[in-house]
Amino acid sequence: MSETGLPATVETLRRVREDPHRLGHRSHGSEGPVEGAGHGETGPASKRIIVGYGFWIFLLSDIVMFSCFFAAYAVMQGATAGGPRAHDIVEIPRVALQTGALLLSSYTCGLSFAATNARSRLWTQVFLLITGLLGLAFVAMELQEFISLAAQGITPQRSGFLSAFFGLVGLHGLHVTVAGLWLATMMAQVQVKGFRPETVHRLICFNLFWHALDIVWIAIFTIVYLIGGIS
């Protein structure tokens, strides 16, 4: 029996439900706080907890930045200065293909981490490579769109709407490009260092970042291309 009067197994399950990641005050079979969790006499939190918390702060700050660009687009979408509107420059079939590539890359990214959990270096690398190639295809199609628009004289300085359009879509494309460089770095680390704890944690952060970019793109695809293309 535990100190709460419950059977030991029930008490253990209760604690796991309350604190599934064991970041709270007690660990299994211990009366003291978890070492490195940042509670009182245990000292500062471990590097894993600090880095994880910092990365979530980074993601939230990135979402705030994207929110500002969405707000600017909402304000400027009617400021065309006699130039083209959204429905004049949107090519739904091409953007749908672009979206499909990015969403598929999100699926393969998830498979890569499943392979990481299974400690399969080969399949982790295979799925990371597929994810990177799909991301590269996405960026290439977006770059092709920008070059095609520029060739028609449709550039950011032509109107407030186009400034907001290129700013929002281009910001996302820049993020995907940086994420692709990060992905290549992670592939090199997995190949050289294997599945060290710090490498696995970096892969977790990368997965969070990549999936966040997919969510942002769904919002861009819906607001800028679908709604803008039919309005």
N, C-alpha and C positions, 0 to 999 in steps of 0.2 A: 504493500500500500504506500502511496505517496503522502507527502505532508498535507495535501488538500483532502485526503480521505478517498481519493479515486484510485483504482488499480493503476499500477505503474505504466502499463501500455496505453491506457486511456489518457493519462496525464501527459505522456510524451506526445501523443497525437494532438492533444489540445495545444501544447506549446508550439508544435510545428505549424498548426493552422494560424496561430496568433503571430508567429514570427518565422515564416517559411524560409527566409534566407539566413536565419540565426544571427541577425545583427542586433538583437536586443540585449537585455541585461544578463540572461542566463544561457548557458550552453547545456547540451545533454549530459546529465550526470554531474553537473557542477553547480555549486551554490553561489559562485561569484560571477561577476560580469564577464562578457566575452572579451578576450584579449584583443586589443587593436580595434575595437568597435567605437572608440572615442568616448567611453563612459567612465568618467571619474578617474579612479586610481589606475585604470588600465593604460592611461596615456593617450596620445593622439591616435586617430583612426589609421587603419592600415592603408598602404598605397593603393590597393585595389578599390577600397571604398572611396578614397579621395578622388582618384582618377575617374571612377564611375560617376560620382556626384558632379565633378567638373564637366564631364562630357554632356550630361543631361542639361547643365546650365548653358553650355555652348549650343546644344540643339534648340533650346528654348529661345536663346538670343537670335539664332538664325531664323526661326519661325517669326519672331518679331520683325526682323528685317524684311522678310518676304511679305509680311502683312502690310508694311509701309509701302512696298512697291505695288501691292494689290490695291491699296487705297489710292495711290497716285493714278493708277490705271482707271479706277472707277471714276475719279474726278475728271480725268483728261480724255476719256473715250469719245466725248462729243467735240473736243477741240481739234477739229481736222483742218482748220484754216483753208477750207475749200479743196483739200486733198483727199486721198482715198480713206475710206472707212474700213472697219474690220472685215465686212463681208466682201470688200473688193480685193483683199490680199490673202484671204484664208483659202487654203486648199485642203478640204476635209480628208480626201483619200490619203494624201501624203502624211498628214498629221496623224491619222488613224494608224497608219503603218508605223510611224514613229512611236506612238503611244504603245502599240502592241510590243514593239521591241523592248521598251523600257519596263513594261509590266512583266514580260517574260524574263527579263534580267533579274527582277525582284524574286521570281520563283527560283531561278537557278542560284541566286545568292543564298536563299534559304536552304537549298539543297547542299550548298557548300558547307554551311555551318552544321548541318546534320552529319555530313561526312567528317567534319572536325570533331564532333562529339563522339563519333565512332573511331576516331584517331586513324582515319584512312587518309594518308598524305596524297595518294594518287587521285582519289575522287575529289578531295578538297581542291586540289590544283585544277582538275578538269572543270569543275563547276565554277571556280573563280575565273578561269580563262574564258568560259562561255559567257559569264556575266560581263567581263571586260569587253568582249567582242560585241555584245549587244549594246553596251553603253557607247562604244565607239561608233556603232552604226547610228545610234540616236543622235550623237553629236554631229556626225557627218551630214545627216539629213537636215539638221537645224542650220548648220553652216551653209548648206546648199540653198536653203530657203532665204537666208539673209543675203547671200550673193545674188540670187535671182531678183530679190526685191531691190537691191542697190543698183542692179543693171537697168532697172526700169525707172530709176530716179527716186525710189521710195526709200528715203533715209531718215534717221532719227531727227535731224535738224529741220525737216520739212514741216512738222506740226507737233503740237503737244501730245496728240494721240500717238503718233509714231514714236516719239521719245519714250512714252510710257510703255508702249508695246515692245520695242527693242530692249528697253531696260529690264522689264520683267522676264521676258522669255530668255534674253541673253544672260541674265543673272543665274537663272536655273541651269542653262547650258554650261556656264562657267563652273558651277558647283559639280555637275556631272563630270566635267573634264578633270577637276581636282580629285574627285572621288576615284576616277580611273587611274590616276597616278598613285593614289593611296593603295588601290587594289594591286597594282604591279609591285609596289613595295612589300605588301603583305605576302604576295606569292613568293617573293625572294626570301622573306624571313621564314616562311614555312619550309621552303626547300632547304635552307641553310641550317636553321635552328630547330626545326621540328615543332612539336606542340608544347613548347614551354608555357608555363602559366601566363606570363606577360604577353606572349604571342596570341594565345587563345583569347585573352581579354581584349587585345587590339582588334581581333577578328569580330568580337561581339560589338565593339564600338563601330567598326566599319559597317556591319550589317544594319545597325540602327540608323546610321547616316544614309545608307543607300535606300532603305525603306522609307525614310523621311522624305528623300528627294522624289520618290515615286508618288507619295501622297501629295506633295506640292504640285507635281506635274498634273495629277488628276484635276486639281483645282484650276490650274492654268488651262488645261484642255477644255474643261467645262465652261469657264467664264470667258476666256479670250477667244477660243476657236468655235465651240459649239454655239454658245449664246451670241457671241459677236458675229459669227458667220451667218446667222439667220435673222439678225435684227436689222 
